[in-house]
Amino acid sequence: MFKKILLAMLALSIMFCLASCGKKEAVVEDIILEEPVSNVVPGEMVFIPAGEFIMGSNNKSNEDKNAFPEHKVKLPAFWMDKYEVTNEEFMDFSANNDYPGEGAGKGSDWRMFATMEKMNVPVMYITWKDSQEYCKSKGKRLPTEKEWEYAARGPNGNVYPWGNEWVNGRSNTNEAGREAMDIGLFDDVSPFGVHDMLGNVQEWTDSWYESYPGGVADSKYGKTLRVVRGLSPTYRGKVGNLWLRFAQPPSSLFNFGFRCAKDATPEDIAANQ
């Protein structure tokens, strides 16, 4: 019943938008589509094979200094959500598990942004614990910072998910719009087939904000802040990259979303060779 009501309300919303929201149409026209949005399956996962990649950057500029230096990282095989977790997915989790979220009643609750026309938009304004609890309910976990960067950059260490050259319209960053949009809408796809790794919403990871081996000192390092990765429409993607590191208290309630990961079993590895 909920699905039917949702579809009906969504259809009405689309009709209204087509009639009166010309500006939003212009934004969508600039999007470079990877696949029909109807093919998007929330919760679908992508197999990431074991491998080695170059993590971080040798640039010591203010923006990149906490990602210094480049270093090789080897990872075992794992699974990563193909898309960011949506409002509808988190709403179902909240209702089925009687879990309102840590932001309930604080004025920045995820429910304020989970309107009927935004069911396929990534959930935002959830804490690190909220994202962790969701993943646990699915038999998954949050990805580590290393896993996130590997899934985004691929084995060749791309600057952007699609390569090393900026392309307008491929990611939902400041150049494309001013708000998060439906998952899978942009051709922001990593070498492994993971979507929206550069733009749309920034994402919680499981990792503490700590120095890389041989890295630049930062008084904020330690087991107090969690790493957030990726960009959003707040940031200019053209001057961004996939090694940028952000750090936030786990209780932060901003426009952060997340996706889940899980370990690959021997059977998974054999099936994907």
FIDREN-56205 format. One record per residue (C-alpha): residue in three letters; x, y, z. Coordinates in steps of 0.02 Angstrom, whole numbers, always signed. Each point is the difference from the previous one (the first is absolute). Layout:
<rec fiza="Ala" u="X" v="Y" w="Z"/>
...
% end
This chain:
<rec fiza="Met" u="+0" v="+0" w="+0"/>
<rec fiza="Phe" u="+140" v="+120" w="+45"/>
<rec fiza="Lys" u="+83" v="-32" w="-167"/>
<rec fiza="Lys" u="-161" v="+40" w="-94"/>
<rec fiza="Ile" u="-26" v="+161" w="+97"/>
<rec fiza="Leu" u="+181" v="+46" w="-26"/>
<rec fiza="Leu" u="-9" v="-29" w="-188"/>
<rec fiza="Ala" u="-159" v="+102" w="-13"/>
<rec fiza="Met" u="+72" v="+146" w="+96"/>
<rec fiza="Leu" u="+160" v="-10" w="-99"/>
<rec fiza="Ala" u="-97" v="+5" w="-164"/>
<rec fiza="Leu" u="-95" v="+154" w="+57"/>
<rec fiza="Ser" u="+162" v="+82" w="+52"/>
<rec fiza="Ile" u="+78" v="-32" w="-171"/>
<rec fiza="Met" u="-153" v="+72" w="-88"/>
<rec fiza="Phe" u="+7" v="+156" w="+107"/>
<rec fiza="Cys" u="+187" v="+19" w="-31"/>
<rec fiza="Leu" u="-20" v="-15" w="-188"/>
<rec fiza="Ala" u="-132" v="+135" w="+4"/>
<rec fiza="Ser" u="+87" v="+126" w="+111"/>
<rec fiza="Cys" u="+183" v="-43" w="+32"/>
<rec fiza="Gly" u="+89" v="+43" w="-162"/>
<rec fiza="Lys" u="+163" v="+39" w="+89"/>
<rec fiza="Lys" u="+13" v="-175" w="+70"/>
<rec fiza="Glu" u="-28" v="-72" w="-173"/>
<rec fiza="Ala" u="+149" v="+98" w="-65"/>
<rec fiza="Val" u="+113" v="-80" w="+130"/>
<rec fiza="Val" u="-56" v="-175" w="-45"/>
<rec fiza="Glu" u="+30" v="+33" w="-185"/>
<rec fiza="Asp" u="+184" v="+30" w="+37"/>
<rec fiza="Ile" u="+23" v="-169" w="+84"/>
<rec fiza="Ile" u="+101" v="-132" w="-92"/>
<rec fiza="Leu" u="-97" v="-160" w="+30"/>
<rec fiza="Glu" u="+88" v="-167" w="+23"/>
<rec fiza="Glu" u="-155" v="-109" w="-4"/>
<rec fiza="Pro" u="-190" v="+21" w="+8"/>
<rec fiza="Val" u="-49" v="+50" w="+176"/>
<rec fiza="Ser" u="-129" v="-142" w="-3"/>
<rec fiza="Asn" u="+147" v="-122" w="+7"/>
<rec fiza="Val" u="+58" v="+67" w="+168"/>
<rec fiza="Val" u="-23" v="-128" w="+139"/>
<rec fiza="Pro" u="+27" v="+74" w="+175"/>
<rec fiza="Gly" u="+101" v="-116" w="+111"/>
<rec fiza="Glu" u="+86" v="-87" w="-147"/>
<rec fiza="Met" u="+183" v="-40" w="+34"/>
<rec fiza="Val" u="+156" v="-5" w="-109"/>
<rec fiza="Phe" u="+141" v="-126" w="+22"/>
<rec fiza="Ile" u="+168" v="+85" w="+23"/>
<rec fiza="Pro" u="+143" v="-123" w="-35"/>
<rec fiza="Ala" u="+154" v="-10" w="+108"/>
<rec fiza="Gly" u="+136" v="+115" w="-59"/>
<rec fiza="Glu" u="+129" v="+135" w="+29"/>
<rec fiza="Phe" u="-24" v="+185" w="-34"/>
<rec fiza="Ile" u="+84" v="+166" w="+34"/>
<rec fiza="Met" u="-88" v="+90" w="+142"/>
<rec fiza="Gly" u="+18" v="+184" w="+43"/>
<rec fiza="Ser" u="+99" v="+138" w="-85"/>
<rec fiza="Asn" u="+174" v="+75" w="-2"/>
<rec fiza="Asn" u="-75" v="+174" w="-3"/>
<rec fiza="Lys" u="+26" v="+95" w="+164"/>
<rec fiza="Ser" u="-122" v="+141" w="-37"/>
<rec fiza="Asn" u="-124" v="+48" w="+136"/>
<rec fiza="Glu" u="-138" v="-103" w="-77"/>
<rec fiza="Asp" u="+105" v="-155" w="-29"/>
<rec fiza="Lys" u="+128" v="+0" w="+139"/>
<rec fiza="Asn" u="-96" v="-123" w="+110"/>
<rec fiza="Ala" u="+5" v="-123" w="-147"/>
<rec fiza="Phe" u="+190" v="+10" w="-12"/>
<rec fiza="Pro" u="+95" v="-104" w="-51"/>
<rec fiza="Glu" u="-46" v="-119" w="-139"/>
<rec fiza="His" u="+19" v="-178" w="+61"/>
<rec fiza="Lys" u="-42" v="-172" w="-66"/>
<rec fiza="Val" u="-140" v="-94" w="+84"/>
<rec fiza="Lys" u="-49" v="-182" w="-24"/>
<rec fiza="Leu" u="-179" v="-52" w="+37"/>
<rec fiza="Pro" u="-91" v="-166" w="+1"/>
<rec fiza="Ala" u="-158" v="-18" w="-104"/>
<rec fiza="Phe" u="-159" v="+80" w="+67"/>
<rec fiza="Trp" u="-172" v="+59" w="-51"/>
<rec fiza="Met" u="-56" v="+181" w="-12"/>
<rec fiza="Asp" u="-174" v="+71" w="-22"/>
<rec fiza="Lys" u="-20" v="+56" w="-179"/>
<rec fiza="Tyr" u="-99" v="+152" w="+57"/>
<rec fiza="Glu" u="-18" v="+109" w="+154"/>
<rec fiza="Val" u="-136" v="-52" w="+123"/>
<rec fiza="Thr" u="-162" v="+91" w="-42"/>
<rec fiza="Asn" u="-133" v="+86" w="+104"/>
<rec fiza="Glu" u="-121" v="-142" w="-36"/>
<rec fiza="Glu" u="+124" v="-133" w="+55"/>
<rec fiza="Phe" u="+38" v="+91" w="+162"/>
<rec fiza="Met" u="-185" v="+34" w="+31"/>
<rec fiza="Asp" u="-38" v="-186" w="-15"/>
<rec fiza="Phe" u="+143" v="-41" w="+117"/>
<rec fiza="Ser" u="-59" v="+129" w="+127"/>
<rec fiza="Ala" u="-179" v="-65" w="-2"/>
<rec fiza="Asn" u="+45" v="-185" w="+4"/>
<rec fiza="Asn" u="+128" v="+19" w="+140"/>
<rec fiza="Asp" u="-81" v="+137" w="+103"/>
<rec fiza="Tyr" u="+156" v="+104" w="-26"/>
<rec fiza="Pro" u="-37" v="+188" w="-13"/>
<rec fiza="Gly" u="+181" v="+54" w="-20"/>
<rec fiza="Glu" u="+112" v="+102" w="+113"/>
<rec fiza="Gly" u="-59" v="+163" w="-75"/>
<rec fiza="Ala" u="-183" v="-25" w="+45"/>
<rec fiza="Gly" u="-67" v="+158" w="+79"/>
<rec fiza="Lys" u="+159" v="+101" w="-27"/>
<rec fiza="Gly" u="-61" v="+104" w="-145"/>
<rec fiza="Ser" u="+112" v="-84" w="-130"/>
<rec fiza="Asp" u="-83" v="-169" w="-9"/>
<rec fiza="Trp" u="+12" v="-99" w="-162"/>
<rec fiza="Arg" u="-191" v="-2" w="-7"/>
<rec fiza="Met" u="+0" v="+186" w="-42"/>
<rec fiza="Phe" u="+79" v="-41" w="-167"/>
<rec fiza="Ala" u="-83" v="-168" w="-37"/>
<rec fiza="Thr" u="-150" v="+68" w="-95"/>
<rec fiza="Met" u="-105" v="-108" w="-116"/>
<rec fiza="Glu" u="+81" v="+69" w="-157"/>
<rec fiza="Lys" u="+174" v="-37" w="+70"/>
<rec fiza="Met" u="-16" v="-184" w="+42"/>
<rec fiza="Asn" u="+144" v="-46" w="-119"/>
<rec fiza="Val" u="+111" v="+142" w="+60"/>
<rec fiza="Pro" u="+139" v="-51" w="+121"/>
<rec fiza="Val" u="-48" v="+12" w="+182"/>
<rec fiza="Met" u="+88" v="+145" w="+88"/>
<rec fiza="Tyr" u="+14" v="+75" w="+173"/>
<rec fiza="Ile" u="+36" v="-166" w="+82"/>
<rec fiza="Thr" u="+142" v="-30" w="+123"/>
<rec fiza="Trp" u="+142" v="-123" w="-16"/>
<rec fiza="Lys" u="-92" v="-117" w="+120"/>
<rec fiza="Asp" u="-160" v="+13" w="-103"/>
<rec fiza="Ser" u="+92" v="-56" w="-156"/>
<rec fiza="Gln" u="+88" v="-138" w="+95"/>
<rec fiza="Glu" u="-163" v="-66" w="+73"/>
<rec fiza="Tyr" u="-81" v="-3" w="-172"/>
<rec fiza="Cys" u="+143" v="-99" w="-75"/>
<rec fiza="Lys" u="-2" v="-124" w="+145"/>
<rec fiza="Ser" u="-186" v="-30" w="-29"/>
<rec fiza="Lys" u="+42" v="-55" w="-178"/>
<rec fiza="Gly" u="+142" v="-115" w="+52"/>
<rec fiza="Lys" u="+123" v="+129" w="-64"/>
<rec fiza="Arg" u="+116" v="+133" w="+72"/>
<rec fiza="Leu" u="+68" v="+171" w="-43"/>
<rec fiza="Pro" u="+147" v="-3" w="-121"/>
<rec fiza="Thr" u="+172" v="+45" w="+64"/>
<rec fiza="Glu" u="+83" v="+154" w="-70"/>
<rec fiza="Lys" u="+118" v="-112" w="-99"/>
<rec fiza="Glu" u="-143" v="-100" w="-75"/>
<rec fiza="Trp" u="-94" v="+158" w="-45"/>
<rec fiza="Glu" u="+148" v="+76" w="-93"/>
<rec fiza="Tyr" u="+42" v="-162" w="-90"/>
<rec fiza="Ala" u="-181" v="-23" w="-56"/>
<rec fiza="Ala" u="-3" v="+181" w="-62"/>
<rec fiza="Arg" u="+171" v="+16" w="-84"/>
<rec fiza="Gly" u="+27" v="-177" w="-63"/>
<rec fiza="Pro" u="+168" v="-89" w="-16"/>
<rec fiza="Asn" u="+75" v="+143" w="-102"/>
<rec fiza="Gly" u="-33" v="+135" w="+130"/>
<rec fiza="Asn" u="-116" v="+112" w="-103"/>
<rec fiza="Val" u="-23" v="+182" w="+47"/>
<rec fiza="Tyr" u="-186" v="-16" w="-41"/>
<rec fiza="Pro" u="-103" v="-160" w="-9"/>
<rec fiza="Trp" u="+2" v="+2" w="-191"/>
<rec fiza="Gly" u="+183" v="+50" w="-24"/>
<rec fiza="Asn" u="+122" v="+144" w="+25"/>
<rec fiza="Glu" u="-85" v="+138" w="-100"/>
<rec fiza="Trp" u="-149" v="+100" w="+61"/>
<rec fiza="Val" u="-161" v="-16" w="-104"/>
<rec fiza="Asn" u="-145" v="+119" w="+30"/>
<rec fiza="Gly" u="-165" v="-84" w="+41"/>
<rec fiza="Arg" u="+70" v="-166" w="+59"/>
<rec fiza="Ser" u="-18" v="+29" w="+186"/>
<rec fiza="Asn" u="-123" v="+87" w="+116"/>
<rec fiza="Thr" u="+119" v="+131" w="+66"/>
<rec fiza="Asn" u="-17" v="+189" w="+4"/>
<rec fiza="Glu" u="+18" v="+10" w="-189"/>
<rec fiza="Ala" u="-159" v="-102" w="-27"/>
<rec fiza="Gly" u="-121" v="+55" w="+134"/>
<rec fiza="Arg" u="-32" v="+57" w="+177"/>
<rec fiza="Glu" u="-78" v="-153" w="+82"/>
<rec fiza="Ala" u="+13" v="-188" w="+12"/>
<rec fiza="Met" u="-92" v="-94" w="-136"/>
<rec fiza="Asp" u="-60" v="-178" w="-34"/>
<rec fiza="Ile" u="+132" v="-136" w="+11"/>
<rec fiza="Gly" u="+74" v="-61" w="-163"/>
<rec fiza="Leu" u="-56" v="+152" w="-97"/>
<rec fiza="Phe" u="+175" v="+59" w="-48"/>
<rec fiza="Asp" u="+137" v="-89" w="-97"/>
<rec fiza="Asp" u="+110" v="+13" w="+155"/>
<rec fiza="Val" u="+57" v="-181" w="-6"/>
<rec fiza="Ser" u="+162" v="-76" w="+63"/>
<rec fiza="Pro" u="+104" v="-132" w="-93"/>
<rec fiza="Phe" u="-88" v="-132" w="+106"/>
<rec fiza="Gly" u="-174" v="+64" w="-42"/>
<rec fiza="Val" u="-37" v="+91" w="+164"/>
<rec fiza="His" u="-109" v="+155" w="-25"/>
<rec fiza="Asp" u="+5" v="+177" w="+69"/>
<rec fiza="Met" u="+169" v="-17" w="+85"/>
<rec fiza="Leu" u="+56" v="+178" w="-40"/>
<rec fiza="Gly" u="-163" v="+96" w="+20"/>
<rec fiza="Asn" u="-180" v="+1" w="+64"/>
<rec fiza="Val" u="+32" v="-17" w="+188"/>
<rec fiza="Gln" u="+153" v="-21" w="+108"/>
<rec fiza="Glu" u="+12" v="-170" w="+83"/>
<rec fiza="Trp" u="+44" v="-66" w="+172"/>
<rec fiza="Thr" u="+136" v="-133" w="+11"/>
<rec fiza="Asp" u="+45" v="-116" w="+142"/>
<rec fiza="Ser" u="+174" v="+74" w="+21"/>
<rec fiza="Trp" u="+68" v="+115" w="+133"/>
<rec fiza="Tyr" u="+86" v="+158" w="-60"/>
<rec fiza="Glu" u="+183" v="-49" w="+16"/>
<rec fiza="Ser" u="+164" v="+41" w="-87"/>
<rec fiza="Tyr" u="+63" v="-97" w="-149"/>
<rec fiza="Pro" u="+173" v="-79" w="+21"/>
<rec fiza="Gly" u="+125" v="+144" w="-14"/>
<rec fiza="Gly" u="-141" v="+126" w="-8"/>
<rec fiza="Val" u="-12" v="+183" w="+50"/>
<rec fiza="Ala" u="-40" v="+34" w="+183"/>
<rec fiza="Asp" u="-177" v="+52" w="+46"/>
<rec fiza="Ser" u="-59" v="+33" w="+178"/>
<rec fiza="Lys" u="-170" v="-74" w="-46"/>
<rec fiza="Tyr" u="+69" v="-174" w="-33"/>
<rec fiza="Gly" u="-55" v="-135" w="+120"/>
<rec fiza="Lys" u="-152" v="-103" w="+47"/>
<rec fiza="Thr" u="-122" v="+144" w="+18"/>
<rec fiza="Leu" u="-50" v="+43" w="-179"/>
<rec fiza="Arg" u="-65" v="-114" w="-139"/>
<rec fiza="Val" u="+52" v="+18" w="-181"/>
<rec fiza="Val" u="-127" v="+64" w="-126"/>
<rec fiza="Arg" u="+36" v="-24" w="-185"/>
<rec fiza="Gly" u="-61" v="+68" w="-166"/>
<rec fiza="Leu" u="-77" v="+167" w="-49"/>
<rec fiza="Ser" u="-173" v="+76" w="-17"/>
<rec fiza="Pro" u="-80" v="+145" w="-94"/>
<rec fiza="Thr" u="+81" v="+114" w="+129"/>
<rec fiza="Tyr" u="+171" v="-36" w="-78"/>
<rec fiza="Arg" u="+72" v="+33" w="-172"/>
<rec fiza="Gly" u="+43" v="-170" w="-73"/>
<rec fiza="Lys" u="+120" v="+71" w="-129"/>
<rec fiza="Val" u="+124" v="+50" w="+135"/>
<rec fiza="Gly" u="-39" v="-153" w="+107"/>
<rec fiza="Asn" u="+61" v="-178" w="-4"/>
<rec fiza="Leu" u="-28" v="-172" w="+78"/>
<rec fiza="Trp" u="+137" v="+6" w="+131"/>
<rec fiza="Leu" u="-70" v="+149" w="+95"/>
<rec fiza="Arg" u="-28" v="-40" w="+184"/>
<rec fiza="Phe" u="-127" v="+83" w="+114"/>
<rec fiza="Ala" u="-18" v="-31" w="+187"/>
<rec fiza="Gln" u="-154" v="+21" w="+108"/>
<rec fiza="Pro" u="-58" v="-47" w="+176"/>
<rec fiza="Pro" u="-105" v="-159" w="-12"/>
<rec fiza="Ser" u="-150" v="+94" w="+67"/>
<rec fiza="Ser" u="+2" v="+129" w="-141"/>
<rec fiza="Leu" u="-165" v="+34" w="-89"/>
<rec fiza="Phe" u="+37" v="+76" w="-169"/>
<rec fiza="Asn" u="-34" v="-46" w="-180"/>
<rec fiza="Phe" u="+100" v="-161" w="+16"/>
<rec fiza="Gly" u="-64" v="-166" w="-67"/>
<rec fiza="Phe" u="+78" v="-171" w="-14"/>
<rec fiza="Arg" u="+9" v="-166" w="-88"/>
<rec fiza="Cys" u="+40" v="-172" w="+72"/>
<rec fiza="Ala" u="+133" v="-131" w="-31"/>
<rec fiza="Lys" u="+31" v="-179" w="+53"/>
<rec fiza="Asp" u="+138" v="-129" w="-5"/>
<rec fiza="Ala" u="+10" v="-119" w="-148"/>
<rec fiza="Thr" u="-9" v="-185" w="+41"/>
<rec fiza="Pro" u="+109" v="-132" w="-85"/>
<rec fiza="Glu" u="-155" v="-50" w="-97"/>
<rec fiza="Asp" u="-24" v="+179" w="-59"/>
<rec fiza="Ile" u="+180" v="+10" w="-57"/>
<rec fiza="Ala" u="-10" v="-165" w="-95"/>
<rec fiza="Ala" u="-162" v="+53" w="-85"/>
<rec fiza="Asn" u="+74" v="+166" w="-57"/>
<rec fiza="Gln" u="+166" v="-61" w="-69"/>
% end
